[in-house]
């Protein structure tokens, strides 16, 4: 039973880690696509959108690399401000010239904004506390049963060390994978950083 629950929790943690990684890639694609679509805007509007997108990209990279709660609050504030500016930068020209091409630009900006929301939701989506509590209770009782059964023979006493060690390592690994900003396993913004380098080269 304990092995089943640990395996199930590990699978959930891995799935959510991969989801966060996929959303990071989706963000980079959305920003890169909208940066290219800015060519459809007038030169002044296009230049404004590109500057805002570069600043927005820098904030998204900071979101993935920062761990300070205070810093993250500032990043969230700056991101929200940039999102409002980005939407306004395409909304005004689109309203003045409602063409299918402008609709494509607006749709691309909508993808940029939505991708950030998906990423944020994935970072909030963690293994429930109830599941952690259930695993802890079952682990405690399993170790108690092993300790009680080890009185029968000398060979079984190795389980007194092996089982708690295996369970502890499993819990640590699951918690590390399920914690986006703690531990050692993180989602690096490789796609966003690659996009930033390519934009700087232009």
Secondary structure, 3 states (H helix, E strand, C coil): CHHHHHHHHHHHHHHHHHHHHHHHHHHHHHHHHHHHHHHHCCHHHHHHHHHHHHHHHHHHHHHHHCCCHHHHHHHHHHHHHHHHHHHHHHHHHHHHCCCHHHHHHHHHHHHHHHHHHHHHHHHHCCCCHHHHHHHHHHHHHHHHHHHHHHHHCCHHHHHHHHHHHHHHHHHHHHHHHHCCCCCCCCCCCHHHHHHHHHHHHC
